[in-house]
Amino acid sequence: MTRETRMGAPQTGGRADVDLPVRQPFDAPGVFAFLAARAVQGVEVADLSDDRRLRYARTLLLPHGPATVEVVASRAPRTGWRLTAHLELASAADVDPAVARLRHLLDLDADPVAVDHALSADPSLAPLVARTPGIRVPGTVDPHELVLRALVGQQISVSAARTHLSRLATACGTPTTSDVLGLTRLFPTPAQVVAGVPGPVPGDPPDADRILRLPGQATRGILGVCRALADGDLVVDEGVDADRLRSDLLARPRIGPWTASYVAMRVLGDPDAWLDGDVALVAGARAVGILDADVPRAAASRVLAAHAARWAPWRSYAAMHLWLAAIV
């Protein structure tokens, strides 16, 4: 990932470099790896090749127009990770909105000491906290984008969801320019998805010419939610009450408890969301001995959910530890 570095306060054209204060410890490798694994082609790029200097950049739409934000995390031996945001803005007036969205995306306002202390009280989770102190729950720069990501990613792998979303961004996203190599599109809005993705014909299987090569019922569900978001019939933003958001989402076809909790976790920054039935959480719990090997698969999620009750009000952060345990 390459860019032209510009230092100093916002200049003509709205360019700025801004420090992002963060409470230590901060699990920068985990956050950046999470975002890199889900990076949508043309919208996001990441560079994790240097473990002392991590980079993540993306396009986004701010109040005054398209923008590019790039975050560089630099490891300091004694003080932990330092974060700097490089901003390309349509207007210098968008500095504050850009910073606010990045802070939410990276969960920079969490209290890692309180979270780690609480989760370490469970002996079964304490080794995971010791291994990854300061774990974070990535948020989002755009609530509607996150809803679409969650819907596309239901019951498929992270890699497969990334492929579908990249194809969707190429077909429907607004072209834009950036100094960062590889950033060429804005993530499509719900209205653009409705306009650009044809509804599936009943009985026809997914084919190579379709933008979303998902089962027809799934595509219809996604388009229905996008219409509701575009029309204002479904409100998803950081100001919505968590219970109201979950109930509104669950009232929509093809949205179950897992998706509703995942959206609450990442849009609202809900620290206590629990993704009941998540197979990766079960795998992580088995890997570290929280679930005994003789617990039947059918009962595993129920047993784990009962155990996880002791992690409240920080179950979102516990979930991040278990997801990590499932892949290491």
Protein Blocks (a to p, Z undefined) as FASTA:
>chain_A
ZZdddedjddehiiacddddddddddfklmmmmmmmmocghjaccdfkbmkbccdddddd
dfkbccdddddddddfklopadddddddfbfklmmmmmmmmmmmnopmbcfklmmmmmmm
pmklmmmmmmmghiacddbfbfklmmmmmmmmgopafklmmmmmmmmmmmmmccdddfbg
hiabdcddfklmmmmmccddehiacdfkbmblcdfklmmmmmmmmmmmmnopaccdfkbc
fklmmmmmmmpghiafklmmmmmmmmnopakbccehiaklmmmmmmnomacfklcfklmm
mmmmmmmmmmpcclmmmmmmmmmmmmZZ
